[in-house]
């Protein structure tokens, strides 16, 4: 339940920033635009770093056998399981 609550809180915060962007006052509109651009840029950078990390980690899979229980999981798969509170299913 905490995950859903935090998701709604983020959604409402973004709506609040968007409503500031729609105001006629230049100061609030500019601040909202800059904050939304900063959030988008940071998300693009974060996802790019995760993508490059996963590609770099699996570049020589045949040379390095993995022994961890979640060895074949990527960071994004573990994050998705954590976010949706899913259990790992056996393959």
Rosetta blueprint (number, residue, H / E / L):
1 X L
2 X H
3 X H
4 X H
5 X H
6 X H
7 X H
8 X H
9 X H
10 X H
11 X H
12 X H
13 X H
14 X H
15 X H
16 X H
17 X H
18 X H
19 X H
20 X H
21 X H
22 X L
23 X L
24 X L
25 X L
26 X H
27 X H
28 X H
29 X H
30 X H
31 X H
32 X H
33 X H
34 X H
35 X H
36 X H
37 X H
38 X H
39 X H
40 X H
41 X H
42 X H
43 X H
44 X H
45 X H
46 X H
47 X H
48 X H
49 X H
50 X H
51 X H
52 X H
53 X H
54 X H
55 X H
56 X H
57 X H
58 X L
59 X L
60 X L
61 X L
62 X L
63 X L
64 X L
65 X L
66 X L
67 X L
68 X L
69 X L
70 X L
71 X L
72 X L
73 X L
74 X L
75 X H
76 X H
77 X H
78 X H
79 X H
80 X H
81 X H
82 X H
83 X H
84 X H
85 X L
86 X L
87 X L
88 X L
89 X L
90 X L
91 X L
